[in-house]
Every structure is written in C-alpha cells, then in structure tokens.
Amino acid sequence: MQIRLAVAEFRRRWECRLLSRQLDRMAGDRGPDSYRTPEFLAAEVEFGIALARWAEAQYAIGHNDAPSSHSRAEQIYTALVRFLPKAQLDERERMVIERRFESLRQGLARLQNQYTTA
C-alpha cells in the first residue's frame, strides 16, 4: 500500500512540474492576456486538479508538504473563479473547461473533508 502511494505521489509531482512549465511557456509567449485563452485556462485547471491529487497522495503518505500543494490548488481555483467569466471562449470550450473546473472544485472539497479535519 505504501509503495503504491509513493508511486502515486511521484507521478503527481511529475505531472505538476510538466503542467507548470507549460503554463510558464504560454504566459511568456502570450503575455498578460494569456489567462483569457482557452489553452491557458485548460492547462491551469488541469494543473489545479493535478495539485489536488498530489496533495491527496501526500496527505495519505503523511508528507509535511501536502498543505502547500493543497493551498496552491485552492489558489488556482480562486484565480479561475475570477478569470473564467472574462475568458474569450466559445460555447464548447467553456463547457469543457467548466466541467474540468467542477472536477477541481470536487477534488478540493474532498481534500477539505478528508484531510483538514485531522
């Protein structure tokens, strides 16, 4: 069980690093308005989901840095709450991103219920 949790944590860490680099690259290429593009928003919501899953794996193993991943996922959620209404998205893009955004919200709610009550 412990090995599976450690593998899950490693996988989530790797996924988070890749998504973080992708976001940095997009922000550098497109400048300050990048947060309005569908590609940036989709990557940002996926990064938030990955961080929430990483935090869940860290909490399960008992790592001390789990709260920082959890906090970063919550920051992304808060930013998306502000950015999504202003985003330049067509109906299909908005539907896809909002569906993933709901997955992020649910993941954060799970973290809140399971791991912050201890």
N, C-alpha and C positions, 0 to 999 in steps of 0.2 A: 504494500500500500504506500509506504513512504517513498519508494523508488518511483512509482507512478506519479505521485505528487511532485517530486523533484523534477521529473521529466516534463510534466505539465508546466511547472514554473519556468524552466529553461526555454521551452517552446514559446510561452507568452512573452518572456523577456526579449527573445529574438524577434518576434512579430512586432513588438512595440518599437524596438530600435529601427526596424525597416520602415514602419509607418512614420516614425518621427523624421527620419531622413527624407522620406517622400514629401512630407509637409514642408520641411525646410526648403527643399528644392523648389516646390511650387510657389512658396511665398517669395523666394528670391527671384524667380522667373517672372512672376506676375505683379509683384509689388503690393502696395497696401490694399488694393481692391480684390486680392486673391480670395479672401474669405467669402466673397459673394458667388464664386464659381461653383458649379456642381461637382467638379473633380475635387476641389479643395474640401468642400463640405462633406463629401462622401468619405474621403480619406480621414478627415477629422473625426467623424462619427465612428468609423472603424477603429481608429486609434483609441477612442474612448472605450469602446467595447473591449478591445484587447487589454487595455489597462485595468478595466474592471475584472476581467477574467484572471489577469495576472495577480491582482490583489487577492482574489478569492483563493488562488493556489498558494500564495504567500501566507495568508491567514491560516489555511489548512495545515501548512507545514510548521507554522509558528515563527516565521521570519519577522524581524523587527521593522523592516522597511515596507511592510504591507500597507500601513496607513498612508505613506506617501504616494503609492500607486493609486490607492483609493481616492485620496484627495485630488490628485491630478485628473482622474476620470470625472470627478464631480466638477472640477473647473472647466473641463471640456464641455460637459453637459450645460453648465451655466452660460458659457460662451455661445453654444449652439442655440440656446433659447433666445439670445439676442440676435444672432446672425441669420437664422432661418427665415424670419419674416421679411428681411431685406434682401434675401438672396434672389439672384436672377435665374430662376428655374422654370422650366416648362412643367406642365401638369404631371407628366410621367416621372421626371427627375424628382420633383417634390414628393411624390407618392413613395418612391423608392427610399429616398433619404429619410422621410418621416417614419417609415416602417422600421428602418435601422435605428433611428433616434429612439423609438419606442423600446427597442431591444436594449439600448443603453440605459434608458430610464428603469426598465425592469431589473437589469443587472445591478444597478446602483441600489435599488430598493431591496434586492436580495442581500447585498452586502450590508446594508444598514440593519436589516432584521437579524441576520445570522451572526455577524462578527463584531458589531459595535456595542452589542448589549452585554458582552462578556466583560 
